[in-house]
Amino acid sequence: MYQPTGWPLVARIRLFLWCVLALTGINAAAQNSIQSVSTSSQGSLEVVRVETAAPLQAVPEGFIVQSPARIAFDFPEVASNVPRQALTSSKGNLRSVNVVQAGNRSRMVLNLQQSTNYDAKIEGNVLFLYLQPVTATAVPVKESPLVTAQEAVQLPFIKDIDFRKASELAGRVIVTLPNSQVGVDIKQQGKALLVQFSGVALPEGLRRRLDVADFGTPIQFVRSTQSGQNVQLLIEPKGNWEHSAYQSDTQFVLEVTELKVDPNKLTEKPGYSGEKLSLNFQNIEIRSLLQVIADFTSFNIVTSESVSGAVTLRLKDVPWDQALDIILQAKGLGVRKAGNVLWVAPKDELIAKEKQELEAKVNVESLEPLKTQVFQLKFAKAADVVPRLGGGQGAAAPAQGAQAGAGSTGLLSVRGSVSADPRTNQLFVTDIPSRLTAVQALLERIDVGVQQVVIEARIVEANDSFGRTLGVRLGGADLRGLRGGDAGFAVGGGNRLTFGSSYSAAQNSTGYYGSDATLDSSFVNLPAKSLSSTSTVVPSFAMTLFNPMANRLLNLEIQAMEAEGKGTVVSSPRLMTADQVKALIEQGTDIPYVVATRDGNTLAFKKAVLKLEVTPQITPDGQIILDLEINKDSVGERLPQGVAINTKAIKTQAIVDNGGTIMLGGIFESSEIRSENKVPLLGDLPYVGNLFKNRSVETDRKEMLVFITPRILGK
């Protein structure tokens, strides 16, 4: 047990702490670890011997990089007890070996003179890597007299380069390689990432620059180019980010993730990620313990005078930031971070200090002199921006224009004021300089041009009608009245058969009648029905059988009609509007009608129009959300009360790709009418019954379809 009395005790504590760290080791909690790495030769093969604390479950995955020549192996759930200094080799193709641990994973990199292949096997707790000779991997190129060496080299093509949004904070670049043996090299070039694929070619269609800034990930641009026999992929992120890459068969994936840094957090990574330490003290002063942690870390610790007391603790292999958090919670202390300086004090003292700073800031603002700044707006209306800025009671506004009233909230302070001049579209803002800077930053973001959208609608109406009707008239006439009333008064000649286009025309063509004859008498009168879609005149065919010896006529008229009609009406309203601004276009007729009131009848109007009303909204990924209302009205039947209006309307919301076309909906109507009239009993006779009936069939089909196509101007 230690009884701290002064600085000599602190020196002993430091020595004890470093001894504990040296004995326990930082990565004692790892399940397996790399103990040593050595190299040797077996004939023409170079052998790398990797000894682990426990046998590996499988051969670690490795990938070959062509330029610079290297082979990398990943050991998941394996720590490293190998010193970080590179293991150098002056013989053969192998130059050096590096082993680095990152989290719970270790990576071993073999740096080569020239790229080559390898074989691997596990024997107990030893992994053997056999590097093949460089000459074994060379592929001779056979040249013919008509083909040069450059033409003989046929590089495989990269199949695809794609970008996807992995999450709200990550972007993913996916490259489809021609095979799994392509060498990949990743290095940081300034603020960008440069990925090089060796021994492949880039098709002309993939030599492009992808602008992916609108997806909201750290990646802004992806540029792919051909450089000799290599393909280079330049990725330009922004802000604080980190990247990770992996390859599965022929698919290479590079993911860039945004780092969210909390200024009050001791370490930037999520959770506790500080270097591990072990502490074992009894009744040690809190000030001395904080000094030990300060010596172990790269932070400077400032302790308040009110921090006092002692603590007893035993921590083993705990991240230092977690250990500090435990100590502070045990003593009711808080910490504030400013760069690499930690200020430790009681929580109440920290809260009181922050409160004083805020009150002092408010007092400074209340005493700080006011300034007036004029902002000239380009796209936004000054009167519309005033409510967003807000402000309290302040300087008087100009004679014309809008002014923020007292008690409104916004970017301005209580003393600030804002007014707008609609004539010049200017804002006059009076406030302290810090608030004026905030107003200027806001105006730079909202005073921008709004994208324009062209919306085209197509309303297609198709009509298809068909009708068929069949009728008959059957009758006869007696000519004996013209012959003095004597039956059988012959006029000479034999039987006569005549034809005509109608019932009467066939009779008249006989030539054996007089003006007093009743020739139109019929005992079956079932004419064909006129179709609604055609003229009222029905085509007919008639025949007359005349017997001059008996002075009698037999007449037969058959009426038949078949009609077919097709029609298409296309209405295409088109308009342009700004993003999130409602637009309306209509064309039609105002139909008057009479309205009875107490003062008498008045004239009112009802619209029968073709109308398109739309509100577009452009999404960050380039799609368009449309709030649509489409009407297709027409003048209908005239009634005693007035004129009816045939209405067809659609009101909906849809998401459409830029330049895409979708069908919003449609109305389909189909009707079929069949009718038959006949003489009882006679109309039911086979074949002959057709002379005692008429029939009609009418079908009508109507269909309306609505298509919509939006386009963003400039894209």
Disulfide bonds with the S-S distance in Angstrom:
none
